[in-house]
Amino acid sequence: MRAIVTFAGVELRRFLRDRSNIFFVLIFPLLLVVLIGSQFGGDGSQGRAAVGGADSGLRAELVRALEDDGVDVTLLSPEDVREQLARGRTDVGLLVPDDAARAYTEGEPAQVQVIAGTGANAPATVQHVRVAVQAVAAAEGQVAALVAAGLTEEQARAALADAAGSVTAPQVEVTDVDEVAQEFSGLGQFDLGATTMTLLFVFLTSLTGSATLIQARRHGVVSRALSAPVSTAQVIGGQALGRFVIAGFQGAYIMAGTSLLFGVRWGNIALAVVILALFAAVSAASAMVIGSVMDNDGAASGVGVGAGLILAALGGCMMPLEIFPDTLRTVAHVTPHAWAYEAFAEIQRHDGSFAEILPQLGVLAAMGAALLVLGAWLLRRSLARAL
């Protein structure tokens, strides 16, 4: 056991000496989580609207109506509204001219300008803006009708407020029968991206680290170690333990960072840690296989990156497994990513228990053990040939 820990310590020190790992292990994964969440995630709002114009009663009523409808509202100058639209930073621009504000105050018809953006959410947000404008217009029409009937404006508004409070608004409950939509319902903006990026980078970082085993073989470190009472299993075990610690740390860092910064829900934390640990073990063992079968560390790093990306894509890290065709989804289960993805999905979206993810955990454990044994056998075989 002491030999295994010694090899693991050497692996960790070599990893820490490479300063580029700070970016690729700690910073880059979180940047990708933000990118994926911004592009594909839903933030729970009904769109973004930038409202321009001087402070007035009309603008205040429109903003209130939009916010009540769940639209994110930003108050800007008319020039800034157009700039935000041009840059794609808002879905809809709503301009309230001064003459419209005056007309609204005087009880006359007022016209506002609605400018749709070019984003995918713009058409839906435009409908929310139109509904808000119509609601404000309808409310003012009701006040005008009551004033015409003999009430003062204050009495009319008070009567309408009392009537609104005593009436139960109709509710519409929509049930989506699409299985894919149901699977992702309630999922946070960054939840899916955080899961897939954790699996992608833990595996990718481990495979690219296979080069250290090749370098140890080339420089005679492994041969000298085996001249002592140390077995190839201990060498592989020590190297794998070092990679396992690195992979586990990176995965835990991404999980903690996304939870604190983006509010990602990981479900049962204890089960999430178990899934991560088993996946990290598979990743580390896979690196040992590549490091034992290849002789060139540069080529091994290239193979690690290529294989890591291909397996991640096939395992659901680039595109959710739920939208895979049935045949491709079956094929995807040759990768550890698919099993870990399903286990995380179960505890994140359905509050799954240990028993419910036990099949996935069992497969990951079997993969890790088989790859570790294979790596030890390949290392023993590789030592019989010259590098």
N, C-alpha and C positions, 0 to 999 in steps of 0.2 A: 504493500500500500504506500510505503514511503517513496518508492521509486515513481509510482504513478503521480503522487503529489508533486514531486520534484520536476518531472516533465511538464506537468500542468503549469507550475510556476514559471518555468522557462518560456512556455508559450505565451503566458500573460505578459511577461516583461517584453517580449518581442513585439507583441501587439501594441503595448503602450508607447513604445519608442517611435512608432510611425504616427506622426502628428496628423497626417491626412485622415486618419480614422476618426478624429474628432468631428470632422464635417460629415463624412459618409455614414457614421454610426449614430451620431447624436442630432445633427441639424437637418440633414437632407431628408430623412424619413418624415419629420414633422412638416417640412415644407411641402412634401407631396400630399400629406394628409390635408393640409389647407387647400392646396390646388384642387384635389379631387372633390373635397367638400364644397368648394366655391362653385365648381362647374356642374356637379351632378346632384349635390345634396339639396334637400329642401329645408328651409329654416323655419317653417311653420307659419310664415306670414302670407298675406294675400298679394304680395308684390310691393314694389317700391315706387313712391310718387314724390316728385319734387314740386313744391308749390311756391310760385313766385308772385310778388306783388306786395304793396304796402299793407301794414297792419290795419285790418278793417273787420267789421262784423261779418261780412261775407266770407272773408278768408278764414276767420275763426270757425265759422259754422261748417265750412267745407272740410277743414282739418279735423274737426271733431267727428264729422260723419265718416270720414275716411278711416280714422283711427278706430272708431267703433266697429268698422267692418274688417279690421285686422290688417290694414295697409300700413306699411312703414312710411311715415311722412317726414320729409326734410324741408325746412323753410329756407329759401334762397332768394337771391335777386333774380329778375328775369334773365339777365345775361348768364348767370351761373346755372340756371335751369337748363338753358340751351347747351351750355358746355357739358353738363352732366349727361344729357341725352346723347350728345355727339360722341362722348367717350364710353357710352354704354354702361354708365354707373347708376342709372335709374331706368325704370321701365316706362314711366309716363311723366310728362311735364304738365302742370296745371297752372296757367297764368291768369291772374285776377287783375285786370286793368283798373286804374283809378276811377274811370267813368262807370265801370260796372259796380265798383264798391259804392259809389255815390248813388247810383240808381237803386241798389239794394236797400240802402238806408232810407231812401225816399219812397220805397214801396213800389218802384217801377221795375219793368223787366230788365234783367241784367244778363250780359253775355260774357262767358269766360272761354278761354282757349285751352283745349286739350290737345297735347302733342304726344303721339305714341312713339316709343323708342323702337329699336330694331331687335331687342332681345326676345328670347323665346317666351318669356312671361308677359311681354307687353300687351298682347291682345286680351288676355284674361284680366290684367290690371286695368286696362281701359274700361272694361265692363264695370269693375268696382268703382272707378271714378265716375262713370255715368250714373250709376245707382246712387252714389253719394250726392251728386249734383241734383238729381231728380228728387231725392229725399229732402234736401234743403229747399228746393222750389216748392214741393208739396206742403212743407211745414209753413212756409211763408204764405202760400195760398190759403191755408186754413186760417191763419191769423187774420188775413185780409177779409175773409168771409165773415168771421166773427165780429171784426170791427165794423163791417158794413151792417151787421145785424144790431149794432147798438152798444157793444162792449168796448171798453178801452183796450189798448194794446196789451197792457199789463194783465188785465182780467182775461183776455183771450189766451195769452201764453200760459197763465196759471191754470186755466180750464183745460187746455190741451195737455199740460203736464200731469194734471190729476187723472185725466182720461187715459193717458198712456200708462200710468202706474196701476190703474185698476183693470187693465185688459191684458190677458195672457197672450203673448205673441205666438203665432203658429210656428211649429217646429217641423223640420223635414229631416228625416233620418235616412241616409243613403247607405245601402249595403252593397259593397263591391264584391261580386261573385268571382272575380278574376283571382286565381290562386297566387299568381306572382304579386299582384297588388296587395293582397292580404298578407303575404309573407313579409313585405317591406313596410306595411302600415305601422306607424308609430316609431319608425327608425329615425334617429336623430340625423342631423345634417352630416356629421363627421363620423358616425358610428361605423358605417360600412367601410369607408376609406381607412379608418384607423385599424380595423381588423385585417384587411387585405395587405396594407403596408407593413404591418407587424410580421405577417407570415412571409412576405416577399423579402424583407431586409434581413430577417433572422436567417433565412435559408441562404440568401445571396452572400451575406457576409461570411457565413461559415464556409461555403464552397470556395470563395476566393482565398480563404485562409489555408486551403490545402497546400499552397505553395510552401508553407513553412516546413511541412513534413518532407517535401522533396529537397529543400535546402538542407535539412538536417541529415538526410541520406547522402547528399552529394558531399557535404563537408565532413563526413565520417562520424558525425555525432551518434547516429544510430548504431553504427558498427562498434564504436568504442563502448557504448552503453551495453551492448549485447555481450561484450567480452567480460563484463561483470555478471554476477548472478541475477540477470534481468532477462525476462522473456519478451518475445515480440508482442505478446498480449499486453504486457505492462507498458511497453512503449506506445502502442496504439491507445491503450487506456489513458495514459497520461496526456498524450496529444489531444485525444477526444475530450478529456475532462477540461483542458484549457479552452478548447473551442466551445464546449458546452457552457462554461462560465461566461464567456464573451457573448454568446448568443442569448443566454438567459438574461444577462444584464441589459443588452440592447432591447430585447422584447419587453422587459419590465419597465425600462426607461420610456419606451414609446407608449406603453399602456398608461403609465403614471402621467406622462406629459400631456397626452390627449385628454385624459380624464380631467386634469386640473385646468388646462388651457381652453379646451373646446367642449367640456361637459360630456365626453363620450361615456356611455353606460356600458360597462363590461359584464353586467350581471353578477352572479356569485363570484366574488373575488378569489376565493379559495379554489373553486373549480377552474377559473380562468388561469390561475397560476399553474395548476396541474396540467392543463392543456399546453400552455407555453413550455413547461419543463419537458414534456414528452416530445413536443415538436422540436425544441432545441436539441434534444438528444438525437433525434433522427437527422437533423441538420449537421451536427458535429460528426456523426458516424458516416454520413455521406461524404463529408470532406476527407475523412480518413481513407475512404475507398479511392477517391480521385488522387489523393496524395501518394497512395501506394502503387497505383497502376500506371501513373505517368512519371516521366523522367525529367521533363522540362518545366520549371516553375512558372515561366511566362506563359507557356501554352496551357498549363493547369489553371492559371488565373483566368485566361480567356475562356476555357471550357467551363469553368465555374460560373462565370457571368452568363454565358450563353445558355448553359443547362439550367441555371437558376431562373432566368427569365422565361424560358420555354415551359418549365415545370410550373412556374407560378401562373403563367397564362392558362395552361391546361387545368390547373387546380382551382381556378376561380378568383385569382388575385387581380386580374385585369378586367374581367367581366364576371358578374355574379353567376354562380352555378345555377341559380334558379331560372335563368333565361337560356341555359344550354339546351340543345335538343337532347332527347332521352338517350340516344346512342352515345353522344359525346359526353354526356354527364356520367354515363357508366364508365367510359374510358378514363375520365378524369380521376377516378378513384384508384388509379395506379400511382398517383402522386400523394405524398403525405399532406400536401396543402389542402386537398379536397376534404380529407378526414378532419383536419384541424378547423377548416372553414365551417364545416357542418357542426362541429362541437361548439365553436364560439357562437354560431347562429342560434343554436338551441338554448344556450344560457343567456344570451343577450336579448333575444326576441320573445322567448317562450318561458323564461325562468326555469329552464330545465334543471333536473336534479342529476346527481352522480350516476344513478342507475340509467337515466335516459341517454347519457353520453358515454356510457361504459363501452359500447361497441367501437366507437371512434377511438377512445383511449386505448383499448386493447390492440387495435390495428397499429396505432402509432408506436406502442411499446414493442410490438412484434417487429415492426420495420426497423426500429432503432437497434434492437438486439441482433437481428439478422445482418444488418449493415456493419455493425461493429465486429461481428465474427468474420464476415467477409473481408473487412479491412485488415484484420490481423493475419488472415491466411494470405492475402495478396502481398502484405509487407514481407512476410517470411519468404514468399516466392520471389519478390523483387530483389531481395538481398543476394540472391544467387546469380544475378546478372550485373554487369557493370553499368554505371550511369554514364 
